[in-house]
Amino acid sequence: MLLRMRRFVEDRRGVGAIEFAIVAPLMIMTYIGAFEISVAVSMSRKVNRASSTVSDLLTRSKTTNTTTLNSMKDVTRNIIAPFPQHYYSLKMTGIAVDAAGSATVAWSLAWAREKGKNKDKDGNEMEKASTPYTKGDAVTLPKEMDAKSTFIVRTELNVPHTILLMAPGLSSELRSLPLERTSFFRQREGDGITCNGC
């Protein structure tokens, strides 16, 4: 009996399989986590680039209009591709800053597609103009912006990113990561940017 117990204790067959069973799930989780982080970082960069590009495009001329502003949602969609932009919120605001540094809204336009809102007759969420800022409202600019006697275009973009692509059974609250970016660009020439029809 003692000899059998000794053989059982000293037997090393199957140790590799046991170690693999312990380590394999950890390695798979590490791989999936690294994949998800890299995708989220790439998506975040695209959201940053999309917001900055909208502000950059709008500050290149002295005038704009609602048609141009409405086309900016397509600009963000093309920059964010190949990632989907199923739900988003885009708000573009022209901000006039006087000589004292007081900033007010000159014009504003907003678009959004939100989950569970603005559904069509088939139950699909629709892209719809949302509530912009009110003309004349005071605006608080970042402290690091020393803006006086100028005009600024602010773009606020919010795109929720779905994480844990390989774990679809989790609740939507745990899988959604809001990626948002606010960019400020000054006008390139002239005293301001007027918006026709805004």
HELIX and SHEET records of a PDB file:
HELIX    1   1 LEU A    2  GLU A   10  1                                   9    
HELIX    2   2 VAL A   15  LEU A   58  1                                  44    
HELIX    3   3 THR A   66  ILE A   80  1                                  15    
HELIX    4   4 SER A  172  ARG A  175  1                                   4    
SHEET    1   A 2 THR A  63  ASN A  65  0                                        
SHEET    2   A 2 THR A 194  ASN A 196  1                                        
SHEET    1   B 5 LYS A 128  ALA A 129  0                                        
SHEET    2   B 5 ALA A 103  ARG A 113 -1                                        
SHEET    3   B 5 TYR A  88  VAL A  97 -1                                        
SHEET    4   B 5 THR A 150  THR A 162 -1                                        
SHEET    5   B 5 SER A 176  ARG A 186 -1                                        
SHEET    1   C 3 LYS A 128  ALA A 129  0                                        
SHEET    2   C 3 ALA A 103  ARG A 113 -1                                        
SHEET    3   C 3 ALA A 138  VAL A 139 -1                                        
END                                                                             
